[in-house]
Structure formats: C-alpha cells, structure tokens
Amino acid sequence: MTDQELCLKLYEGDKKAFDGIYRKYWKRLFLYVYKLSGDRYQSEDIVQEVFVKLWRRRQAKKINQLENYLFKSAKYGVSNLIRDRKISFPLEEYVSNLVEEVNADLLMEEKETERLIRESISSLPSRCQEVFIMSRDNFQSNQEIAHQLNLSVRTVETQIHKALKFIKKNLGQIYFW
C-alpha cells in the first residue's frame, strides 16, 4: 500500500494500516532519533510516543505527507528531550560534546573519502592518472597539460572527465544514501 492509502485506512481506524505504518517507519525513525539524541532508550521512547500520538490523533487530522509528518514529530520529540535535559546539566556542555562528536565523525568521514579518492586515482590507467594528477594536484591548466604531454586539449579534457566519472562511481560505494 502507498502512504496515502495507509493514511486513509488509518483515518478510518484500520489497525492493520497502523501496523503497516509502524513496520515501514519504525526502524528509520529510530535511527534518525538515535543519531540526533545519542541515547538508545530515549530514542525508543520518542519513536514510541510518535506512534502513540499518530494513533490517538488519527481522526483529528488527515495526513497528506506521512513520512514528513512522522519525521517532524520525531524531531519535535528530540527537541523536547534536549529542552528537558538542560535542567539536569548545562546546555553548553551538551552542545560542546555534540560538536566534538560531530567533528570526530566528520574527520573520520573525510579521511575515508580521501582514501577512496586516492585508491580510485591509483586504479586509473597510467595516462589518465597522470593527466588527472597534473590537473588536480598540480593545478595545471588543460592547455599546460596538453603541451607538456604532447596531447590535444580535447584529449586532456576527456581524460579528466573519465577520471572524475570513475572516482564518482567509486565514491558511490560509501555515499549511496
């Protein structure tokens, strides 16, 4: 069933439609909330509350965009959690810890991306690899590369295009989401 069909059945009070929505979205909502909150048990509670409210309010409002509705509800749940947490410890401490975690994650992701790019470049045919390195690492223009390697500018452009296409394909392995 599509989301619209599920919403229509939910509006009519169909428990099977609710179960279908729950099975379809619970895991994604949990991962989303967990990524924001970092607390497994709080994340489970927030997601559970989203579904409880969905069932309770099923006839109060017709939902047109189910996925948006669920994720916004989850985001509000996380916002409330953060608001409530500031009572137990300073918000600045929470934010600084969050920033450190995000920076560490970004640094790891950046290193992994750099590794994949370098592996991709080393897998290129030798001429293509040479042209790409001259272009990207040595910052040479296509005309300079063509002159040094005794190639046409069009050939240089083609080699760079092939290299970029190959690298994008390899990066797709890590960034498929």
C-alpha positions in Angstrom: 0.0 0.0 0.0 1.1 3.5 -0.6 1.4 6.0 2.2 -1.7 7.8 1.0 -3.7 4.5 1.2 -2.3 3.8 4.6 -3.2 7.2 5.8 -6.8 6.9 4.5 -7.2 3.5 6.2 -5.6 4.9 9.4 -8.1 7.7 9.4 -10.9 5.1 9.2 -9.4 3.4 12.2 -7.8 0.4 10.5 -5.3 -1.2 12.9 -3.7 -3.2 10.1 -2.9 0.1 8.4 -1.3 1.4 11.6 0.7 -1.8 11.9 1.9 -1.3 8.3 3.0 2.2 9.0 4.8 1.1 12.2 6.6 -1.7 10.4 7.6 0.6 7.5 8.9 3.5 9.5 9.9 2.4 13.0 13.5 1.5 12.2 14.1 4.6 10.1 12.6 6.9 12.8 14.6 5.1 15.5 17.9 5.6 13.6 17.1 9.2 12.9 16.2 10.0 16.5 19.2 8.0 17.8 21.6 9.9 15.6 20.2 13.2 17.0 19.9 12.2 20.6 22.7 9.6 21.1 20.6 7.8 23.6 19.1 4.4 22.7 16.4 4.2 25.3 15.3 7.8 24.9 15.2 7.2 21.2 13.0 4.2 21.6 10.7 6.2 23.9 10.5 9.2 21.5 9.7 6.9 18.5 7.1 5.0 20.5 5.5 8.3 21.5 5.3 9.4 17.9 3.3 6.3 17.0 1.1 6.6 20.1 0.2 10.2 19.1 -0.3 9.1 15.5 -2.9 6.5 16.6 -4.6 8.9 19.1 -4.8 11.7 16.6 -5.7 9.6 13.5 -9.1 11.2 13.1 -8.2 14.7 14.3 -6.2 15.5 11.2 -5.9 13.9 7.8 -2.3 13.4 7.0 -1.2 14.1 3.4 2.6 13.5 3.7 3.0 10.6 6.1 6.8 10.4 6.1 7.2 14.2 6.6 4.6 14.0 9.4 6.4 11.2 11.2 9.9 12.7 10.9 8.8 16.1 12.1 7.0 14.5 15.1 10.3 12.7 15.9 12.3 15.9 15.5 10.0 17.7 18.0 10.4 14.8 20.3 14.2 15.2 20.2 13.8 18.9 20.7 11.7 18.3 23.8 14.3 15.8 25.1 17.1 18.4 24.6 14.9 21.1 26.3 14.3 18.7 29.3 18.0 17.7 29.5 19.1 21.3 30.1 17.6 21.0 33.6 19.9 18.2 34.5 23.1 19.6 33.0 24.2 22.8 31.2 23.2 23.1 27.6 26.7 24.4 26.7 28.2 21.1 27.9 25.8 19.1 25.8 26.4 21.2 22.7 30.2 21.1 23.1 30.1 17.3 23.4 27.8 17.1 20.4 30.2 19.4 18.4 33.2 17.2 19.4 31.4 14.1 18.3 30.3 15.6 15.0 33.8 16.9 14.3 35.3 13.5 15.0 32.7 11.8 12.7 33.4 14.4 10.0 37.2 13.9 10.3 36.8 10.1 10.0 34.5 10.5 7.0 36.9 13.0 5.4 39.8 10.6 5.8 37.8 7.7 4.4 36.7 9.8 1.5 40.3 10.9 0.8 41.4 7.2 1.0 38.8 6.2 -1.5 39.7 9.0 -3.9 43.4 8.1 -3.7 42.6 4.4 -4.3 40.4 5.4 -7.3 43.2 7.6 -8.8 45.7 4.8 -8.4 43.4 2.4 -10.2 43.1 4.7 -13.3 45.1 3.9 -16.4 48.5 5.5 -16.3 47.9 8.3 -18.8 44.5 9.1 -17.3 46.1 9.1 -13.8 48.9 11.4 -14.9 46.6 13.9 -16.5 44.3 13.9 -13.5 47.1 14.4 -11.0 48.6 17.3 -13.1 45.2 18.9 -13.2 44.0 18.4 -9.7 47.1 18.1 -7.5 49.5 20.3 -9.5 46.8 22.8 -10.5 47.9 22.9 -14.2 45.5 24.1 -16.9 44.3 21.8 -19.6 46.5 23.7 -22.1 49.6 23.3 -20.0 49.0 19.6 -19.6 48.3 19.1 -23.3 51.6 21.0 -24.1 53.7 19.0 -21.6 52.3 15.6 -22.6 52.0 16.4 -26.3 48.3 15.8 -26.4 45.3 17.7 -27.7 43.3 19.8 -25.2 40.3 17.8 -26.0 42.1 14.6 -25.1 43.1 16.1 -21.7 39.5 17.1 -21.1 38.3 13.6 -22.0 40.9 12.0 -19.6 39.8 14.3 -16.8 36.2 13.5 -17.4 36.8 9.8 -17.4 38.8 10.1 -14.1 36.0 12.1 -12.4 33.4 9.7 -13.6 35.4 6.7 -12.2 36.0 8.5 -8.9 32.3 9.3 -8.5 31.4 5.7 -9.2 33.8 4.5 -6.5 32.6 7.2 -4.0 29.1 5.9 -4.7 30.0 2.8 -2.7 30.3 4.9 0.5 27.8 7.6 -0.2 24.9 5.6 -1.6 22.4 7.1 0.8 
